[in-house]
Amino acid sequence: MSSTPARSMLRSPFIIIVGTVLTWFIAAFLVWPNANVLIETFFPGGTFSGRAAEKLLSSQRAMKSLGNSFLLAVALSITVNVVGIFIVLVTHYFRIRGSRILFLGYATTFIYGGIVLAAGYKFIYGDKGIATAFLLNIFPGMEPDWFSGFFAVLAVMTFATTTNHMLFVANALKGVDYQTIEAARNLGASTWTILRRIVLPMLKPTLFAVTILSFLTGLGALSAPQVLGGRDFQTITPMILTFTNSPTSRDLAALLAVILGVATILMLAVMSRLEKGGTYFSVSKVSSALQKQKITNPAANIAVHAAAYLLFAVYTLPVVLIVLFSFADGAAIQTGQLSPGSLTIDNYVRVLTQPAGLRPFIISVIYSALAAVIAVGGLLFVARILQKHKNWVTALFEYLLHIPWILPSALLALGLIISYDHPNPLVGGAVLTGTTVILLIAFVTVKIPFTLRMLKASFASINSSLEEAATIMGAKTIYVFRSILLPLVLPAAAAIAALNFNSMLDDYDTAIFLAHPLVQPLGLVIKANTDGAEGVDGVSNTFVYTVLLMVITGLTMYLVYGRSGGRPGGRRGSKSGKRGVPDAAAGTPAPVGSPAVELAGTKASAASGGVTG
């Protein structure tokens, strides 16, 4: 699309109206809240102060949480790559028996994650967990609280974040040229040499991206450390939450949030620089499809098969047990012993018919549906303008709309709390903190970058001759958009809205900061149940919630990804659309940084909340 002078855009009343609303929204909910965090931290009362830094340095608890966050981020970057690369290789590169079954097991994190996944692991492996009760019968002297602290948090987050490898690295592996592999084998290269010298180097851009995702996920982790970290392992974000709840410590919470944001930006910059320093391409002129490789060494073949199926058990055991115990009575849940006589549908009846059980589910559905519709509906016009008109104004708007990708959710939430806990002219003098509206605003805000990118890709795939023909015949801009462009992009918009809906259903990281005390979404209720707030009924309710969420997410993933025509931003019937990822998520060009930064920016949204934060 050719560039458009910024002045010529002002001739369109449609663009002026959209631009005015967009400018207000960016100023009110993206720029001012985050700038206000900096002001409140370093310029309280209008003069510079280093008091927050002094309080941070003197707080042993806060400094320890900083160290824990960076330790978790570095460790997670390593473990998730080791496990993630392995499961991609055994399902897509090596010839492994039952690889399709293995894929289904590894892909369970597509349908559940976040607070639900952390709670599920605690209910199974925690001090009162099902698996722990079984192990205590065999090893009576075993420590019941064995699955907690750094090890538990790292293990759970490692298995949760391999979703990104299943989406992105597996997709990149399909692009490796098989002729290059054949040529290396003919020259005498071993299977390990080919993998190390040819295959993995070609995956480096994508590996850079998922490493960024893993590091940032570990750095901003909240639900997993809160549920499984115990007293000895807490990270930055739980500390931010703790300090936010105390008005006298909000400056400390703000400083921690700023440190988190600066670390995020620096990580993106460093990884982008490293990525640009390399060259990754195939030297073959005619590429051929990758064929699965046989592991010729018998011992290595057995070891790889054993490791693959061991990981399969680790991935699938929580899902199987959660489904089974969602039908168990209270006695079976307490003892961890399941029998045919203990199976009942009473848990589902209680959740789906009683107001106390159904209320948090309905609240989450309403919040998620409203946020998904508002984000997609509002950005339809914006995405079209940004995709069609290329100039410094649209480039600036696009960069500003990507702020939620750059800054952690804790910083965004804290900015909203600080900025709108008093009457503010940006929102007509209203007070938003403590209301039900502020969480909806946050949900919409965090989904803007992903939604914008996907919609831009969808508009870019439309044949421009249709619009040109309508314009030549005298059609107005609004008519062309309503009658020609909108019907073509609506299937993709519906798919994007479904993905956004999925990812917010069990949200905890944003809701814990901003939710109204009397309107608690599902994520907060599940977290309360993991703490034993509601006893056995709370545990069984959580099992039911988890199964319902998995069903909804699985159905949505099938509708969006499981059919060739359901791929946002892509062409109907395209080969790459089958069980793939949307073009935008796979790396459709956009003017916001390097490929690694672009891919990291998806924040696993396409995986419907598969990352445990």
N, C-alpha and C positions, 0 to 999 in steps of 0.2 A: 504494500500500500504506500503510495507516494505521500510525501510530507504535505501538511496543510498549514498555511500561515495562521498564527494564533489570532490575528485581527479578523480574518475572514470568518472564523467560528462565531464571532459576536453578532453576525448577521442573522443567525438562527435563533428565534425565540425559544425553541425546544432546548438547544444547548445552553442558553443563558439560564433557563429555569433549573435544568439538571445541575449545571455548574454551581448555581447559588446554593441549592440544597446540599450538594456534595461538599462545598467549602465549609458550610456550617457544621456538618457532621464530622468532618475531619478535624476542624478546630475544636469542637466541643468534646469529642470522645477519643481522638487519637493523639492530637498534639498537646492540648492544654493539660489533661490529666498527667501525662508523663513529664511534661515540663514542670508541673506543679510539684511533683515528687522531688525533683531536684531543688526547687525553690524552698520547699519545706525542710529539706535535709540540710542544705548548706547556707540558706539565707532566711532563717526564721526571724520574723520581725523586720525584714528588709536589710539586715546587715549580715555579713559573712560570719559563720560560726563553725568551728570544728568540734563542737560538743558531741555530735553524733559519732564521729570517728573515735573520740576519746572514750565514749561509753562502749563502743564496739571492742576496742582494744583491751578494755578493762573487764569485759565479760568473757569469762572462760567458756561458758556454755555456748555463746555465739561464735567464738573463734573455733571451738571444736566442731561446730556444725559446718563452718566454712571448710575446714579441712576434710570432714567427712564427705561433703558434696563433691569436692574435687577428686578425692580418692575414688568415690563411686563412679564419677564420670570417666576417669581414666580406665578403671578396671572394667567398666561396662563396655567401653570402646573396644577392648581386647576380647573379652569373653563373647560378646554378641557377634563379633566378626568370626571368631573360631567356630562357634556353633552354627551361625548363619551360613557361612560358606560351606560348611560340611553338609548341612541338610539340602542346600541347593545342588551341590555336586551329586549327592546320592539320589536325588529325585530327577535331575535334568542332565547330568553329564556322564556318570558311570552307569553301567548296566547292572542294576541291582534288582534282585527278585522282589516282587511286590512293591515296586516303587510308587505305583498309583495309590496303594493303601498307605504307604509311608507319607505321601504328600497330603492325604486327607488328615492324617494325624498331626502333621506339622502345621497344617493350615487352620487348626482349631483356634489359634489366636486371632484369626480373622473375625471370629464371631463373638469373642468375649475378651475384655481387657480392662484396663484402668482399675478402679476400686473393686469391681466385680471379680476380676482375676486375683487381685491381692487377697480379697476376702475368701475366695474359694480355696486358695492355697493355705490360708490360716485355718479354715475349718477342717482341712484334711491333714495338714502337717503341724499345726500349732500344738500348744501344750494340752489342749482338750480335743485335738483333732482325731479324725477317724483312723488315719494311718498310724498316728502316734499311739492310740489305744491298742491297735493290733500289735505294734512293735513292743509295747510295754508288757504284753502277755508273754512275748518270747524272751525279751530282755528286761526283767523287772528292775534291774539297777540302772537302766538308761535314764538320762536326764529328760524330763517331759518337755522342757523348754528348749529343746535342741535346735528347733527351726526358728531362730530369731536372730536379730542383729545384722551385721554386715553380710554374713554369708547368705542368710535367707533373702534379704533385699536384693543382693546381686543375682542370686539364682533365679528368683521370680522375674526380675526385670530382664535378665538375659533371655529367658524363654519367651517373654512377651514381645520383646523388640525384634526378634528374628522375623516378624511379619514384614519388615522393610526389605529384608533379603529375599523373602519369598515373592514379594511384589517386584522389586527393582533389579536386584542382582540376577534373579532367574530370567527376567525379561532381557537383560543385557547379555546374558550367556547365550541366548538364542541367536544373537548377532555375530557370534564368533565364527570365522570362516573355517569350514571343515577341511578345505584344501590345504590350508597352512598346517593343520595338524597332521594330515597325511604326508605332506612333504617332510616334516620333521621326523615322522616315524620311519620313512624310507631312508632317511639319513642316519638312522640308528638311535634316535632319541628315545629314552624310556618314557613310560607313562608319567612318572613323577616329574621328569625334566620338561615334558610338554606342558604339564599343568603349571609348573612353576615359572617357566620361561616364556610361554606363549599365551595360555588361557588367562591366568590371573592378571598379567600386565594389561591385557585388553579390557579387563573389568575395572581397572583402577579409577576411572572417573566416577563410576557408580559406587565403588567401595569408599571413595572419599566422601560421597554424599551420605551414605548410610552411617559412616563413622561420625560425621557431624551430627546426624540425628541421634545416634547412641550417646555421644558426649553430652549434647544438650539435654537429652532425656534424663541422664544421670544427674546432671548439674541441677536441674529444676525438679527433681523427684519429690513428690508429696505423699501420694496415697500409699505406696509400698513402704517407705520408711515409717509412716504413721501406723500402719497396720502391723508390720513385721519387725520394725527396727528396735522396738523395746526402748528401755531407758538409756542404753549405752550407745545407740546409733541413731542420731537424728541429723537431718541435713538442713540446708539453708531455708527452703520453703516452709517446712513446719515451724522453724523459728520465726520467720516472717509472720506467719499466721498467729503465733503466740503473742508476739510483740504488737501486732495490729489490734488485738483485742484489748490492749491496755493503752488508753490515750497518752499516758506519760512516756510510753516506749515506742510511739509511732515513728519518731525520728530514727530510732534504731532499725525498725522494720523497713523504713524507706531506704536507709543506707544499705542494708542487706539486699534489698530489691535492686538498687542501683548497681551494686557489685555483680549481682546475677546478670543484669542486662549488659554491663560492660564486658563480662566474660563471654557472654553469648556473641556479641558483636566481634570481639577479638578472635574467637574461635572460627567464626564464619570467614573473617578476613584472612586468617592464616591458612585455613584449608583451601580457600579460593586461590591464594598465591601458590600454594604447593601444587594444586591441580594444573594451573596455567604453566607450570614449569616442565610439564611432561608432554610427550606425544604418544597417543595411543590409537593405533589404527592397524588394519590388516594390509599386507603388501600384495595380496592376491587381487588381480583385476576382475576376475569372475568369481563371486562368492558362491558357496554351496552350503546347504543346510547342515547344521551340526548333527552328527550321529553319535549315539551313546557309545562310550568306550568300555571295553572289557578290562577288568583288573586281572592281569595275567598271573601275578604272584599268588599262589593258593593261600598262603598264610595271611597276606594283606587282604585278600578277598574276604576271608572268614572274619578277620578283625573289623573290616568296614561294615560288613553285614551285621555283625553283633552290635557294634556301636550305633548303627542306624536304627535297629529295632529297640535298643535300650532307650534311645532318645524318643522313639515313638511311644514307648510306655510312659515316659515322663510327661510327654505332651498330652496324651489321651486319658491318663488315669484321673486327673482332676475333673475332666468333663464327664467321664463315665460315672464317677462317684457322685458328682453333683446331681446328675439326672436321676440316678437310683435313689439317693437320699432325699430328693424332693418329694418322693412318694412314701417316705418312711414316717412312722409315728414317732412321738417324742422319746419313748424308751429306746428305740433303735438308734436315734440320733445321739442320745446321751451315752450309750454304751459303745457306739460305733460298730454294732453287730447287726447285720441285715439278714432277715429271713423272709420267706414268702408270706408268713402270717403278719408281718409288720408293715406290709405295703398297703397304702391307702391313698385316696384322692382328697382326703380332708384338707390337706395343706393348700391345694389349689382352690378348693371350695372357699376356704377362709380368706385367701388373698383376693379372689375374684368377686366375692360377694359381700364381704364385710368392709365398711367404710375405712376402718383403720388400716387394713391391708391394701386396699385398692387406691387410697388417696395419694400416697407418694408416687405411685405408678402413673396416675392420671395427671398429676402436677408435672412430672417429667415429660410426659407425652405432649402436654399443652405448651410448655416452654420450648421443647425441641421443635415442634411443628411450627410455632409462631416464628422462632428464630430462623428456621430453614426457609420458610416462605418469604420473610422480610429480606433476608440476605440475598436470595436469588432474585426476587421480584425487584428489589431496589437496584441491584447491580446489572440487571438486563440492559437498562439504558446506558449506564456508565460504561459497561464493557464494550458496547457497540461504539460509543463515541471514542473511547481510547483505542479501539482496534482500527477505526476508520481514519481518525485524524492523528497525524504524527507531528508533534512540535514540542517545544520546551514546556508549554503549559500542561499538556496531557502527560508528558514524561514526569513532571513534578507531581501531578496528582497520583500517578501510578506508584511512584516511590513512596508517597505518604500512605497510600492504601495498603502497603506491604509492611507497615510498622508492626502489626501483630505477629508477623513471622520473625521479626528481628528481636523483639523484646519478650521476655517470659511472661506467662499468664499472671504470675504473682505480682509483677510490677504493674501490669495493666489494671488488675483488680484494685491494688492499693491506690493507684492514681485516681480511679473513680471514687473510692471511699473518701480520700482526702479532699478532692475537688468539689464534691457535691454533698458534704455533710453540713452545708450551710447554704442559704439562698444564693444562687448563682445566675447572673444575667444571661449566660450562654444557654440556659434552659428555661428562660422566662421567670427567673427568680425562684424556681422550685427547689426543694430539697429532695434528692434522690436516694441518698444513703439510708438504708433501713426500709426501703419500699420494695415492692415486688418488681418494679420496672427496671431497676438497675441491673439485676441479673439478666434480664432479657436483652438489655443493651450490650452487656458483656458477651453474651452468647452470639449476638449478631456480629459484634466487632471481631471476635477471634476467628470467625468463619469468612471474613471478607477476602483475605488474600487467596485462599484456596478457591473460593467461589468465583472471584474475578478472573483468575488464571484459566479455570476450566471454561468459563463462558466466553472468554476471548478466543480460546482455541476452537470453540464451537462456531462462533461467528466467522472465524478465519477459514473454516472448512466449507462455507457456503459459496457457491459460484457467484462471483461478482457481476456476471452478465445479467442476472435476473434483476438486480437493483438498477443497473445502468439502463436496461430496457424500460423499466417502469418510470425512471426519471425522465428519459427522452420523451415518453408519452405524456408527461406533465404531472405525474403523481407527486404529491407532497411528501415531505420527510416522514411525518407521522403515519400517513397512509402506507407508505412503503414498509415502515417498521411493523405496523400492525398486521398488514395483509400478506406480506411476503416473508420478511425475516423472522418474525415471531413464530409462525407455524413451523418453520424449518428448525428452529433452535429449541422449541418447547420440549421434545423428547429428552434432549441432553439436559435442559434445565431441570426437568423432573427428576432425572437420575442424580444430578448434583444435589438437589434438595433432599433426596432420599439418603444420600451419603452423609450430608450434614445432620439430618434428623437422627440417624444411627449413632453418630459420634457424640451427640449431646445427651442421649437418653440416660446414660449412667454417669454423667459428668460429676466429678467431685472437686477437682482442682480449682475451678472457678466458683462453683456453688458454695464451697466452704467459706469463702471470703464475703460473698455478696447475698446469699439467700436470706429471705425474710424468716424470722424465727418461727412464724406460724405457717409458713408455706415451704415445707422442706421437700426438695426433690429426692429422687430415688437414691442417688449416690450418697447423700448424707444419712439416709435411713439405713442403708447397707453398712456404712461405717459404724453407726451406732450399734447395729446388731453384732458386728464383729467384736465389740467391746463387752458384749453380754448384757446390753441395756434392756433387752426384751426377753431374755431367757431362751428356752428351747423354741418357743413359738417364733422368736425373732430369727433364730438360725434357720428353721424350716422355711420361714417366709423368704429369707435371702436365697435359699436354694431355688425356690419357686421363681423369684424375680430373675435369677440368673438364667434359668431355663427359658423363661419367656423372652428375655433379652436375646438369648442365643437364637431362638426361633425367628424373632423379628429381624435381627441382623443377618442371619443366614438367608432368609427370604429376600431381603433387600439386596444382598450381595449377588444372589442368583439373578434377580431381575436386572441389576446394573451390569454385572460382569459375565453372567452365565449364558447370555444370549448374544449373538453376533451383532444385533442391532441396538443393544443397550449401552453402547460405549460412549460416554460423553466426549464430545469433541471429535469423534471419529466418523468415518463413513460407514454406512450400513453395509454389512456383509464383508467387511475387510477382514483379511486373515489375521492380522495382528489384534483384532478385536476379540477373538475367541479366548476366553479365560485370561485375558491380558489386563493391562491397566489403561486408563484413559490416556489419550495423547498428551494432554496437559501434564499429567502426572509422570508420563514417561519421558518428558523432556522437550515438549514443544517450545520453540524459541520464544522468549519474552524479554523485554528490555530491563531486566532486573538482576543483573549480575551473571556470574559464571554458572555452568551447568551444575556444578556441585552445590552451589548456594541455592540454585533454583530447585533442585531435587530435594535438598534438605528443607526447603520452605514448605513442602507439602505437609510436614509434621505428621505423616502417616494418616492424614485425613481420609485418604482413599481406602485405608484399611479399617475404617469405621471404629476408630478409637482403640486400635489394637495395642497401643503403647501404654505401658503402665507408668504413670507419672508420679 
